[in-house]
Amino acid sequence: MKKPQPMTGRTIVCGVAVAAAVAVLGACSDSDDAANNGHEGHGSMTSMSMPASSGEQAQGTHNDADVMFAQMMIPHHLQAVQMSDILLAKDGVPDDVRELAESIKSAQAPEVQQLTGWLGDWGAPADTDMSGHHMDGMVSDADLAELNSAPGEDAARLYLQRMIGHHEGAVTMAQTEIDDGQNPEAVAMARSIVDTQKTEIDEMKKMLG
């Protein structure tokens, strides 16, 4: 009678890999075919590894331009939201300007959260003091005070005038990210900012006219 062959290390690893990949199998055969299937145990485990998630890709693919874009666009967006809040709190604002302010706020507030999340993934601070960096289009404290104190229609006019320049600055910053950035998600956001805010600039100019 032929003596049974002992279980080999390769056969045991094969059993673990197959059981993990296919729940219905309790073990693989200890036959010569299983023992000589040409696959090492670690190779089987590697084949089951999942592809990197989009979050992992965002964390691993970025450069200094991406970080600067996020760090500078956060306060830039926050100021646009602040200006919109000031205007929306007033009476007598024309409906079309009010709708624009609501649209700007609803678009830019979520982008602040996304930018902040990217900086966390990249190990970069989101609360960096950017006072030493020039951010195109940012309005001064005096401009904000003037907007805050103006009545409805005057506030609407000031809002449009200030926001046109603010948007033009954002477009410039976003174009720099498109040209120099590496992270695909950040570059995609920059392209969206350019397209959206150029359209809004045209709308605001028509409103002023």
C-alpha positions in Angstrom: 0.0 0.0 0.0 1.3 3.4 -1.0 2.4 5.5 2.0 0.4 8.9 2.3 2.4 12.0 1.5 2.9 14.4 4.4 1.3 17.9 4.2 3.8 20.4 2.9 4.3 24.1 4.0 3.2 25.1 0.5 0.0 23.1 0.7 -0.9 24.7 4.0 -0.3 28.2 2.7 -2.4 27.4 -0.4 -5.2 26.3 1.9 -5.2 29.5 3.9 -5.1 31.7 0.7 -7.9 29.8 -1.0 -10.1 29.7 2.2 -9.7 33.5 2.6 -10.5 34.2 -1.1 -13.4 31.7 -1.5 -15.4 31.1 1.7 -17.0 27.9 0.5 -13.7 26.0 0.5 -12.5 24.7 3.8 -9.1 23.5 2.6 -7.3 22.7 -0.6 -6.3 19.2 -1.6 -2.9 17.9 -0.5 -2.5 16.2 -3.8 0.6 16.5 -6.0 -1.3 19.0 -8.2 -1.8 21.4 -5.3 1.7 20.9 -4.1 3.2 21.6 -7.5 0.9 24.4 -8.7 3.8 26.8 -9.1 2.5 29.5 -6.8 4.3 30.5 -3.6 2.2 31.3 -0.6 3.2 35.0 -0.4 2.4 35.3 -4.1 -1.2 34.2 -3.5 -1.7 36.7 -0.7 -0.3 39.5 -2.8 -2.8 38.7 -5.6 -5.6 39.3 -3.1 -4.4 42.8 -2.1 -6.9 45.6 -2.7 -6.0 48.5 -4.9 -5.2 51.8 -3.2 -8.3 53.9 -2.3 -8.7 57.4 -3.7 -7.9 58.7 -0.2 -4.6 56.8 -0.2 -3.9 58.2 -3.7 -4.6 61.7 -2.6 -2.3 61.3 0.4 0.6 59.9 -1.7 0.4 62.1 -4.8 1.0 65.8 -4.1 3.7 68.4 -4.3 4.4 71.8 -2.8 2.1 73.6 -5.3 -0.8 71.4 -4.2 -0.2 72.3 -0.5 0.1 76.0 -1.2 -3.1 75.9 -3.3 -5.0 74.4 -0.5 -3.5 76.5 2.3 -4.2 79.8 0.4 -7.6 78.8 -1.1 -9.0 78.0 2.3 -8.9 81.6 3.7 -9.8 82.9 0.2 -12.9 80.9 0.2 -13.7 81.7 3.8 -13.7 85.4 3.0 -16.1 84.9 0.1 -18.4 83.0 2.4 -18.1 85.9 5.0 -18.9 88.5 2.4 -21.9 86.5 1.3 -23.1 86.1 4.9 -22.9 89.9 5.4 -25.0 90.5 2.3 -27.6 87.8 3.0 -28.2 89.3 6.4 -29.5 92.6 4.9 -32.9 93.7 3.7 -33.4 95.3 0.3 -30.9 93.2 -1.6 -32.0 92.6 -5.2 -33.1 89.0 -5.7 -30.5 88.2 -8.4 -27.6 89.4 -6.2 -29.0 87.4 -3.2 -29.3 84.3 -5.3 -25.7 84.7 -6.5 -24.5 85.2 -2.9 -26.3 82.0 -1.8 -24.8 80.1 -4.8 -21.2 81.3 -4.0 -21.6 80.3 -0.3 -23.1 76.9 -1.1 -20.3 76.1 -3.5 -17.3 77.4 -1.6 -18.1 76.2 2.0 -17.9 72.5 1.1 -14.7 73.1 -0.9 -13.1 74.5 2.3 -13.9 71.2 4.0 -12.4 69.2 1.2 -9.2 71.4 1.1 -8.8 71.0 4.8 -9.2 67.2 4.5 -6.5 67.1 1.8 -4.1 69.0 4.0 -4.7 66.5 6.8 -4.0 63.6 4.4 -0.8 65.3 3.3 0.4 66.0 6.8 0.3 69.8 6.2 -1.3 72.4 8.6 -4.6 73.9 7.5 -4.4 76.8 9.9 -1.2 78.3 8.6 -0.8 82.0 8.9 -0.8 83.1 5.3 -0.2 86.8 6.0 3.2 86.6 4.5 1.8 85.3 1.2 0.1 87.4 -1.4 -3.4 86.1 -2.2 -4.9 87.8 -5.2 -8.3 89.3 -4.7 -8.5 89.4 -0.9 -10.5 92.4 0.3 -9.3 94.5 3.2 -10.8 94.9 6.6 -11.9 98.4 5.6 -13.8 96.9 2.6 -15.5 94.4 4.8 -16.5 97.2 7.2 -17.9 99.3 4.4 -19.9 96.3 3.1 -21.2 95.6 6.6 -22.4 99.1 7.2 -24.0 99.7 3.7 -27.8 99.4 3.2 -29.3 96.9 0.9 -28.8 98.1 -2.7 -25.6 99.9 -1.9 -24.3 96.7 -0.2 -25.3 94.7 -3.3 -23.3 97.0 -5.5 -20.2 96.9 -3.2 -20.6 93.1 -3.0 -20.5 92.7 -6.7 -17.6 95.1 -7.1 -15.5 93.4 -4.4 -16.5 89.9 -5.4 -15.4 90.4 -9.1 -11.9 91.2 -7.9 -12.1 88.3 -5.4 -13.1 85.8 -8.1 -10.4 87.1 -10.4 -7.8 86.4 -7.7 -9.2 82.9 -7.2 -8.9 82.2 -10.9 -5.3 83.3 -10.9 -4.5 81.0 -7.9 -6.4 78.1 -9.4 -4.6 78.5 -12.8 -1.3 78.2 -10.9 -2.4 74.9 -9.4 -3.5 73.7 -12.9 0.0 74.5 -14.2 2.1 73.3 -11.3 0.0 71.0 -9.2 0.4 67.2 -9.1 -2.6 65.9 -7.1 -5.3 65.0 -9.7 -8.2 65.8 -7.3 -6.7 69.2 -6.4 -6.1 70.0 -10.1 -9.7 69.0 -10.9 -11.0 71.4 -8.2 -8.8 74.2 -9.6 -10.3 73.6 -13.1 -13.8 73.7 -11.6 -13.0 77.0 -9.8 -11.7 78.6 -13.0 -14.8 77.6 -15.0 -17.3 78.4 -12.4 -15.9 81.7 -11.2 -15.2 83.0 -14.7 -18.9 82.5 -15.5 -19.9 84.3 -12.2 -17.6 87.2 -13.1 -19.5 87.7 -16.3 -22.8 87.5 -14.5 -21.7 90.0 -11.9 -20.5 92.5 -14.5 -23.9 92.3 -16.2 -25.6 92.9 -12.9 -23.5 96.0 -12.3 -24.2 97.2 -15.9 
